[in-house]
């Protein structure tokens, strides 16, 4: 903790001194604490810039970021070193086995492969010579692959020539949004649209860093924090998005800046400067509005807020757990070919990192259990938007209605996964390659991990013996493959798992952890909570009630692109006295959705249904159409009024299920340009056309919902809460696809048995 405290002090001194001779100061600092002075290249430096809160100019940018990157790297190492040292004495342990595999392809091998470092550099070169940008280069917010048309991808086979490699660029110049398409083969800009819709691109690293420092030059702000007895060196300021609340807020790109005290704890989220909020113009970095309505609310104490392992002084009141790990003496069963093609058991799919969605699964195919042929299941799946509205009307809270994918980027908010804690042994790690605000590439290391999971679950079993002269005991262990990504968007951490089972099921899970966004309160004990926006979770801290809604884009291609959506309702039927002693029974009634409105589903507990995606042109041997069904989980629905501005922007949460015709431009449920958007380019708006969806290339959208009423157990860091949904085969296979799967035998892997009690 001394190292952390002194790091903060040195950063503050660097700010006050204008960062002069910083490298010499850093070297002396590192020598004192026995820290290696790292040689940081520009991609690493650029990647870490948006996590800092330092005022820097162009002259000192590189030096400051070397310091930040070096300290971040070493603190991460120190934070995990205790765990590694504690298990290094275990039999069979090897430090070599803990070394993660870093990977980012130098050349594309598949039409859906992300842009490489060379390709992003080429995009920047093309834009630099583009006439509209000849005098002023724009701020780059996104450079991503502009994927080929779906028909081209489906026709492509390994060894074929690639469809043209293209990039989509979202940029800002003179307060205007620019959407460009760049052809990397012909080396030219093929389309350029300015302000195609309301809204702006997501916040950039530079936006976040500069806005965090804007309050320190504001006289009202400095006077306010001085009145609270807080030093600027003890403050962390963050710029959450401002939302949109009507025409009066249009015309300027703004953020709301909130501040916290980090005195005595790294968990500054638990020490809010309540009621203090500033509206900052992102283009001028001017404080447009200053509000302080919380002068009488104390800053919560730092007691018991630190979540670092080394800071815990009390012994855990539980028996210690022995280390646990999956042993794979023959290595993992999966392999990754050409950087992005994953092959495991009966599955093949394309996996990549994405600046906005975080993790994208494409070209998902499963092997037929009868003839061994690969069959299409899903063309593309990813988290399209993440809506998080808070339920407090105060001046410093009403705007907190975040759209985390479109405003911050789930991929851009990801940090490297930590081996053994984020991902188990034998994991394969995959990097992301994105662009900085000046258009240069940077490598986002260890952003995705891939691993096999076995937790003692059973894939199928049956025993027989009571009614026969012999006993039958058949069971198969359940082993799955998991692709994981974790995003840290402000106070919250989101864990995304795509889990593949050998029986053809895909389990998509989202875990919520991290810190609550808390509100300072004058209360030490729970008062009448009816007047509060949430329960008291610690002294002077209210856990504000809020929601999480994750909308997934699922382009299902069951045995081909043309599919239909079927609503299978369970309906109660009455029986006649002469028919049966029973009074009622349930009957499944199927209805094929003709248009989009037929497929807008609000889940109801007492109106149970199944929701099938089928291929009407493909039948099983018994005549059933092949299909998959979505098994809903996390079924919380938005209760906000449809006219409420946050709900207008997030109208895609008005229903849990939507089905739309495939349209390459309709990928982001909250719109392409989400920041301060008015809700005029959302999934709900597209669906108003009520287009035909029967036997068409269609996309299934599912919104996973959480209502969160915080409690004391969520303090100071939340235990992970997980929910999800399943994509499950329905008449897709001729029978149980894992019927012939081999059981496990002791000879294959020695079984450890606990020693007998004395």
N, C-alpha and C positions, 0 to 999 in steps of 0.2 A: 504493500500500500504506500510505503514511502516513495517508491519509484513512481507510482501513479501521481501522487501529490506533487512531487518535484517536477514531473513532466508538465503538469498543468501550469506550475509556477513559471517554468522556463518558456512555455508557449506565450504566457501573458507578458513576460519580459521582452520576448521577441516582438510582440505587437507594439509595445510601448517604445522600443528602441528602433523601430522601423526595419528590423531584421538585419541590421548591419553585421558583418562578419559572423553570420549565423553558423557557417560550417565549422569555424573554430570552436564556437560555443558548444555545438553538438558533439564534436570530437572529445572535448573535455568532459562533457556530460556522460558520454558513452564509456569513456575510460574509467570514470568514477564508479559506474555501475557494472563494469565488465561486460558491456554490450558491444557486439561486433558492429562496426560501421559498415553498413551494407552499401554495395554499389547498385543503386536502383536505376533501372532503365526507364525511359519515358513512358512506356505502356503501363508499367506498374504504378508509377507516380500518378499518372492521369487517373487510374482506376480508384486510387484512394483519396483523391482530392475532395470528393463530395461528402466524405464522412467527417471532415474537419470543420472547425468554426474559427477560422483565422483570417484576419484582414491582410491580404497580400496584394502587391502590385506585380506587374509583369516582370520587373527587374529582379524581384526576389522570389517569384513563384517557384522556380525549380528548387532553390535551396530550402525553402520552407517545406515543400512537399517531400524532399529527401528525408528531412528530419521526421516528419509525420509518418512516412512510410516505414522508416527504420524503427521508430518507437512502436507503431502498430504491430509490426511483424514480431518484434521481440516480446511485447506484452502477450501476444497470442501464444508464443512459444512458452513463456513463463506460466501462463494460465493452464497449459496442458502438461507441463513438465512433471508436476507432482503425480498425476495419474500414470504417466509412462514409467516414472521411477518406481511407483508402488507395485507395478505388475511385472517389472523387468526381471524379477527373481523367479517368476513362475517357470516350471519345467516347459521346455520347448519354445519359450518366448524368444523372439529375435527382433531387434530394432529394425532390421531390414524388412521384416514382414509388415511393419507399420508404415513404411514409406508409401505415400499415395502415388498413384500413377497420374502424371500430368499429361494431358492430351489436347491438342488442337490441330486440326488438319491444315497442312500448307496448301493443298490443292483440293478442289471439290471432286467428289467421286460419284455424286448422285444429284439429280436436278433440284432436290430439296435441301441439299447441304447449305448451311449458312455461309454468308460471305466470309472469305478468308482475310487475313491481314493485308495481303497484296491487293485484294479486290477493293477493300475499303480505302486503301491508299489511292487506288485508281479512281475511285469515285471522287475523292477529294481533288485529285488533279483535274478531272473533268470539270468539276464545279469551279475550280480556281480560274479556269480559262473561259467560263461561261459568261457571255457578255453582260447579262443583268447583274452579275456579281463582280464585275471587273473593278469597281471602285471600293466596294465594301463586301467582305465575305460574310455570309450570314452565320448566325449561331446554329450549330447543328444539334438537333434534339434526338434524331433517330436516323440511322442508316441501316436498313435491313434488306434482306433478299426480297425482291419482288418476284414471288414464286411464278413459275411458268403456268400456263393454263392447265387445268386439271387433265384435260384430254391428252395433252402432250406428255404429262408425267405418267399417266396410266399406260400409254403406248411405249414408253421408253424401256429399254432393256440394257443391262450392263454390256458395255462395249459399243452401244449406239452413240452417235454424236449427241452432245448436249443441246437442249433448247437454249436459245440465247440467255446469257446470264445478265440479269437486270437488278437494279437496286431501287428501293423506294426511300426517299429522303424527306423527312419532316424538319423544317427549319424556320427560323424567325429572322426577320430583317425589318427594321424601322417599325416595329410593333405589329407587323403583319405575318400571318401564317403562310408558309410556302410548302406546297406538296409537289415534289418532283419525281419523275421516273427517269432513271439513267440506264442506258444500254451500254454495258461494259464491253461488248464485242464491237459495236460500231463507234464507241467512244463519243457518245453525244447524249444530251438531254432530250428525251423523246416527248415529254409532257411537263407542263409547269402551270400549276393552278394556284392563285393567291386567294386566301380566305374562302375556301370552298363551302364551309359551313361556319356556324358560330363555334367559338371555342379556340383553344390554342393547343400546341403540342404539350406533352408532359414536361414537368420541371426538369431543367438540366442541372448538372453538377454545379455549374457556375451560379445558377439561380439560387440554389440552396445555400451555397457557401457565402455568397455576397449578402443575401437577405438576412442571414443569421447575424451578420455584423452591423447591419444598418441601424439598429436601435442605439448602438453605442455612441453615435454622433448626434443623437437627438437630445436636446436640452431637457425637455419634459421627462423623458425616460430616465436620464441620469439623476434628475432631481427626485423622481419617484423612488428609485432603488436606494438612493442615499437616505431618504426618509425611512426606509425599511431597515436601514443599517446593514445593507448588503454591498459587498465590494464587487466591482465588475469582474474581477478575476475569479469570483465564485459563481459566475452565471454561465449557463448554457442556454442559448436562444435557438429556437427551431421555427422554421417557416411552413406550417401546414397550409394546405390549399384553402382557398377562400370560398369555394362553391360559387353559386350564382343565385341571386335573389331579386331578379327583376331588372328592367331597363336602366334603372338608376346606377347599376353597378357595371354597365357595359362601357367599353371604350378604353379601358386600362387593364393591363395584365398585373394582377395584384396577388399578394399573399397576406395571411395574418400571421404575425410573429408573436410567439409565446415564449416566456422565459422561466427557467427553473434554477434552483440553487443546487450546486453539487458539493457544497461544503460538508465534509464528513462522510460522503458516500459517492460511489460511482452511479448509483441508482437515482439520478436526478429527477426522474419522472415522479418519484414519490415526494418531491419537494417543490411543488408548483408555486410561482408567484401569482397567486389567484387574483383574477380580475384585471390583470395587466395585459393588454393586447394592442398591437399596432398594425395598421394596414400599410403595407409597403408596396410602392410602385416598382415592379421588377425591372422596368426599362431604365428608370432614373435612380432607383434605390432611395427614393425620397419617402419619408414617413408621411403618408397622406392623412392619417387619422391616428390619434393617440387616445386611449381610453384606460382609465384605472378606477375600477369600481370596487376593488378589494383591499383598500388601505387598512381596514380594520380586521382583516382576516390574517392570522399568523401564518408564517411559513412552517409547514409541518416539520417535526424534528427528523433527524437522520437515523434515530435509534432503530436498529433491527431492519434497516432497509437494504443493507449490502447483501448481494447474492453470490459474491465470489466465494469459492470453497475455502480459501485461505483466511477469509475474514470471519468465519463462523467460530465463535468462542464456546458455544454450548455444545455438549455432546448430543448427537441424535438419539432420541428415545426409542431406539429400535435395534434389533440384533443386526450386526453387519452382514452384508451379503457377500458371498464369495464371488470372485470374477467369473463371468460366464461368456462363452464364445462358441460359435459354430466352428467345428473342425472340418476342414475339407482337404483330406490328405492327397486327393487327386486334383485339387484345384477346383475353381468354380465350374459349373456345367454350362455357363453361357459364354459366348464370345462376341466381340465387337469387331466387325469387318469394315474396312475403309473409313474408320473414324466414327460412323454414325449408324451402321446397320447392326441391329442386335438380333442374335439368334440364340434361342433357348428352348429346349424341349420341343414342343410343337408350335412355337411362336416365332415370327419374324416381324420386325418393325423398325422404323426409322426414328431416331431420337436426337433432338438438338435443343440447345439453349436459345432463348428468345428474350430480347431486350424488354419486352412488354409482358408477355405471357409467362415468362420464366422457363417453362418446360413445354415442349411440343412433341407429341407422339403422332407419327404419320405412317401411312401405308402399312396398316396393321393387318397381318395375315396369320391364319392358323391352319395347321396341317389336318387334312381330313383323316379321321380315325380308321377309315376303311381302305381308301386307295392311296393315301399319303400325299395327295395333291394339296398345294397351298391354296387357300380360299380367302377372298377378301372379307374383312369385317368392318374396318373403319379407315377412311381416307385420312382424317386429321382430327385430333382432339387436343384441346388446351383450355386453360382458364381464361375466359374472355374479359371478365370484369369482376371487381371485388368492391361492393358497396358497403360502407360502414357509417351509418347515421347514429349520432348521439342524441339523447333525449333530454336536452337542457336548453332553456330559452334565454339564458342570460346573454349579455352583450359579448362576453368572451367565450361563449359556447355555441350559440345558435347555428353558426356556420359549419360546425364540425360534422360534415356529412361527406366523407371521403370516398373517392373512387380510385382505389389504390393501384389498379393496373394502368388506367389511362392517365392518372395524374402524376404518379411516381415511378411506375414500371416495376413489376414483380421481379424481372430479371435484373434490372439496375439496382434493386434493393437487396439482392442476394449477396451474401458474403461467403467466402470459402467454407465448405463443409469440413468439420473437424473429424478426422479418423477416430474410430472407437466410440465416440460420443454421438456424433450426428449419423455416422454410418458404421456398420460393423466391419470386422476383418474381412479381407478378400474382396472388398468393394473395388469397383472400377470407377475412376473419376473422369469427368468430362468438363472441359472448359467452355466458356462463352467468349465470343469475340464481338465487341461492340465499338462504338465511336465516341470520342470525346466531343465537347462543344466546338472545338476547332476542326473537327472532322478527321482527326488522327485515330488509328485503331488502338485498342488496348485489350489485353487478354484478361478475362475474368476467371481466375483459376478455381478448380475444384467446385464448380457451380452445381453440377449434377453428380449423383452417385448411383451406381447400379449394383445390386447385390441380391443374393438368394436368401430367403427367409425360411427358417424352420423353427417353430415354437412348440412342437409337440402336438400340433393339431392333426386331425384325421381327415383324409380326403374322402374315404368311404369305408364302411365296415358292416359286417353282419355276423352274428353268432347264432348257432342253433344247437340244441342238445336236449331240451326238456321233452320234446315229443318224438325223438328218434333214438335209435340205439347207438348212434355215434355222434361225436361233437364236430361242429364246423365253426372255425374261428378265422374269419378273413378280414383283414384291415390293411389300409394303405396309408403311409405317412403323407402329410400335406406339405409340399415344398412349393414356394412361390418365388417369382422374380419381381423385384421392386425397383422402379426408377424414381428417384427422390430429388427434390429441390426445396430449399428453404429460403424464404424471403423475410428480411427484417425491415418492415415498413414503419419507421418511427418506433413507437413503443411496442408494437405487436410483432410477433414472429409467426409466420405461416409456414407449415410443413405440408408439401404436396407429395403424395404417393400415388403412383400408378402401379397397381399390383396385378400381375398376370398369373392365372392358375392353369394347371394342365387340363382341367375340365372345360376350358374355353371361356371361363368367366374373367372379366376385368373388373377389379375393385378399385375405385377412385376415392381417395381419402384426403381430407384436409384437416390438419391439426392446428389448433390455436394455442399459442403460448406467449411468453414475453411479459410485458407490464401492462397494467391497466392505465388508461388515461383517467387520472383522478382529479377531483376538484377540492381545493382547499376549503376548510370549514372551521368556524369558531368552536365547534363542538368537540368534546373529548369523549362523551358517551352518547349513545343513540338517543336522540330526541324523538318527537313525533315525526316520523319519517314521511308522512303523507305530503308534507310541504317540501320535501327534498327530491332531487332528481335521481336518487339512488341511495342505497344503504351506507352507513358508516362502516368502513372496513378497517380503519385504524384511527388513532387519535388525530383529529383535524383533517381527516381524509374521507371524501365521499367517492364511492365507486359508481360513476354515472351509468345508468342503464343504456344499453346500446344494442345494435344488431350487426350481424355479419351476413352478407349475401354474396355467394360466389357463383357466377353464371358461367357455365361451361359450354363451349362450342363443340359439338360432336357430329362430325360429318360421317355418318354411318353409311357404309357401302356393303350391304349384306349380299354377298355373291354377285356384286356388280353395283353400278351407280344408281340405277332406277329402283327405288324402294317405295313402300307405302307405310303410313302410320295407322295402326289399328288400336282403338280403345276397346279393351275387353272389360265390360262392366259385370260385376257380380250383382245380380238382381234377385230379390227375395220373391219366391213364388209360393202361393198358397196351395195346399193339397186338399182334396175332397175327402170326406170321412170314409167313403167306400174305397179310396185309393190306398190309404196307408194310415197306421196309427199316428204318424207324424202330422203336424199342423203346417209346417213350412219347410222349404229347402231353398238352396241357392242355385242359380243357373248362370252360366257365363254367356253373355251376349256380345257379339263382336260388331263393331262399327268402323268402317274404313273412313278416315278423314278425307274429305274431298278438297277442302281449301284450308288456308292458314287458320281461320277462326275456329274451324272444327277441332283444331289441335291445340288450342290455348287452354291449358288445364290448370285449374286451381284444385289442389289436392284436398280431399275431404275424408275425415275418419269414417263417417257413416255412409260414404258413397264409394266403396272400394273398387278399384280397377287395376288392371294390368295394362301396360303400354308397350306395344310391340312395334318394332321396325321389321318389316318383312320384305322379301323379294317375291312378288306375285308370279314371277315367271320361272321361279326355281322351286321344285317340289321334292320332298323326301319320297322314299319308296312307298310310303303310305298315303301320299297325296297332300301332306301338310306343307304349306309354304315355309321355306326356311326363314329364320328370323333370329333376332335378339330382342330382349326386353330390358327396359331400364327399371331397376328396382330402387325406388326413391328412399333416401335417408336424409336426415337433417331437413325436415319438412317445415320449419318455421317460415311463416309468410310475413311480408311487410304489412304493417297495420297503419302506415302513414296515409294521410289523405292524398288522393290522387292529384290534388291541386297544390300540394305543398311543393315548393321549388325543388328540394332534394329529390322528392319522388318523381317529379316531372322529368328530371335528368336521368333518373334510374327506373323509368317505367318498365324496363325489362324484368323487374321483380314483381310486377302486378300479377303474373302467373308463374307457376313453377316450371311448367313445360310449354315450349313453343316449338313449332316445326315450320321451317321456311324453305323455299326452293333454293338450291345452291346458287350463290352469287359470290364471285371472288371478292367483291368489294365489301361484302357484308360479313366481317369477321369480328368486329369489336362491338359488343352489345351496347356499350355506352357511346359509340361513335368513334370515328377516326381521330378527331380533335376533341378530347374530353375536357381539358382544363377550361373552366368557366363556360362550358357549353350550356345551351338553353334546353337541351333535350330534343333537338330537331333532327337528330341523326342517330336514332337508337333502334334496337330490335323492335320495340313497340311501334315506332313510326313505320318501319319497313313493312310490318305485318298488317298495317291498315289497308294495304292494297288487296289483301285477301286473295292471294294468288293460288293457283291450282297446285296441289302437292301429291295427288294420287299417281302412283307409278311414275314418279319423277326422281331426278337427282335431288335429294332433300337433306336438310341439316336439322338435327335434333339439338335443342337447347334445354339445359336443365339448371335450375338455380337451387343451390344448397344453402339452407338458411339456419342461422343460429340466433336465438334471443339470449342476451346475456344480462342477467341481474347479478351483479358482483356480490361476493361474500368475503368473509375474513380469510378464508383459505386461498383467495387469489392474491393475497399480500405476502411478501413484497414482489414475488414473481409467480406467475400463474402455472399450476400444473397443466400439462397439455390436455386439451379437450378435443376429441376427434369425432368426426362424422363423415359420411360419404354416401356414395351410391354405387350400384353394381350394374354392369352390362352383362347380361346372362343369356346364353344360347337357348333358343326355343325352337325345337324341331330342326335345328341346324345340323346336328349329327344324327346318324341313324340309330344310335343307342349311346349308352354311357361311354364317352370317349376315353376314359381312363380305366375301363374294365380290365384291360390286359396289362395295366401298369404293374411293374414288379414290386413285391413287398421288400422291406428292408430285412437284411439278415445280419446276425452278429458277426459272422465271418468277414463281412464287408467293412465293418467299423466297430471296433471294440466298444462294448457298452460299459460305462462307468456306473458302479453301484455304490450307494452310500455305505460306509462302514457301520457295523453293528454297534448299537449303543452299549456302553459299558454297564 
